């Protein structure tokens, strides 16, 4: 009979497991990561002695169960999936829990004045019983109180709460110090990050600091979100202590770039990387499976100045990138800092936007397995081949940029195939949690479902399955949140003459007098009725324009100092001002209970961000009876579809009232 020997990080399968059953067991523990189809390993075949293709070097599946000559094992977080698979396969087994359950060694308790909500009690109790798992709580659901409750009921030390930003670090520390008591007094909470290295029994730590303590670098591979920045707190003086804390903690809760002078091939010819902000929504040269294809730019990111490396190939092509940026080699994606002289880089050659072809065979000059997608009307002459690296040299510190590309998430820059570097949450979770070898209790928190099945499986591997879900609609029904009225105002007008995203956005949003006058009139009417209003924009110039049209509105950029932001929020709370106009960076982490109106003046397709913004106005406050969100459906290219996608997310909450108003 097979034995499952459970550890804090991995569970071992001991005994004879036939290969056919192992392959069946792999299925529920595997996924295909985004972009697998254009990996060189996926597109390279092993051939037999006759030259016949037998199998791919890599089949495109990323597995969360492994087998070698001495061991078969999987992440303990996936234990429930394995049990289910064993039942389906009629495999008999015994479970041996090899973990050491920590004894209660820290008699902390919750602040006697703290009110734990009815739905929070069972979550806290279940967390103690289940020992690990994912807790999904909507914005306004009191996540910090649940974390405090879990820490108190477990009563073990040391314990770490991981956060993803310095702002959240200070907020979490303050909340825990208000909630947790020892011997009649609030307990001091340790802070590791944000310029402070103060290790206590209960600690709040930035993930950035944890990654660096483990020995890694905080780069695009580890970012939780595209806007994440590094926490550059010097850790050398206490690196050993931090690493020891990570390895001995008994429990945890857990709430890049190309230089501007690189050239990217667009439908209109070569464009400098630093100028691609004008081409959002336009198609550029990309790569999918074994084909060169046209794909749209979805986002543009301007980064700060960073050190770069210059790679020169034997054909004379050059590119400058930060050392962490992935480039396609014959061995698959490699970060620039790990590329060696013997490596070969995938390049596009013979690019000519003026010549049109209808036969794929005409493009198969350098690599027979690589061809051009000819579905588009305007087809390029474009071949690809692998070219050997000639030199790698340090370059200047300069402005660097990144973009995201739909579907394929890669693009050719200076003829090099490079990857865009956003959304690596799951890998970061695994890197950190694999270091927590003594963590018997592990919990992950989320406000919204994860974006793709790969992230789902890998994050479950870290923490376990989701055992608690608290939706905004549940909180509304139980009177913990206020039911929102979402007004979607249709804005119709003459079709814009612009096709490029940047120009169209300026024409229809930031500099459109009719659109902004409409926003100002709506905002002013809410202010006059006594409401507290937050108007959110994307661009600073847009915010400045609106603030001139809203006499009682204060504009403040999300990039303003923390002190200036806090002063503005205090003035809004106290009613000294009735409206703040701000960029999108300012809508994260604000806590103004009296805020009852949000106007989404900036237009974007981020569904999760839209839900987060609406969540900011749902918290109840004395005298607050309504919560209103104003969104706009601008009937123009790109903007219309973005609005439709946002509404789809709103409709996932059955308690959200959605009203359409046509201004035409």
Secondary structure, DSSP 8 states (H G I E B T S, - for coil): -EEEEE-SSEEEEES---HHHHHHHHHTTEE--TTGGG-TTTT-EEE-TTS-EEEES--S-EESEEE-SS-EEEEGGGHHHHHHHHHHTT--EEEEE-----------EE-TT----HHHHHHHHHHHHH-EEEEEE-TTS-HHHHHHHHHHHH--SSEEEEESSHHHHHHHHHHHHHHEEETTEE---EEEETTEEE--SEEEEEHHHHHHHHT---STTT-SSTT--------GGGHHHHHHHHHH-SEEEE---EETT-EEEETTEEEEGGGGGGGTTSEEEEEETTEEEEEEEEEEEEEEEEEEEEEEETTS-EEEE-TT-EEEETTEEEEGGG--TT-EEEEEEEEETT---S-GGGG-SS-TT-EE---SSS--EEEEEEEEEEEEEEEEEEEEEEEEETTT-EEEETTEEEE-----HHHHHHHHHTT-TT-SEEEEEESS--SSHHHHHHHHHHH-SEEEEE-HHHHHHTTSB--EEEEEEEE--S--S--SHHHHHIIIIIT-HHHHHHHHHHHHHHHHTT--EEEEESSHHHHHHHHHH-TTEEEE-TTS-HHHHHHHHHHHHTTS-SEEEEEGGGGSS---TT--EEEE-S----HHHHHHHHHTT-B--TT---EEEEEEEE-STTHHHHHHHHHHHHTTSTT-EEEEEE--
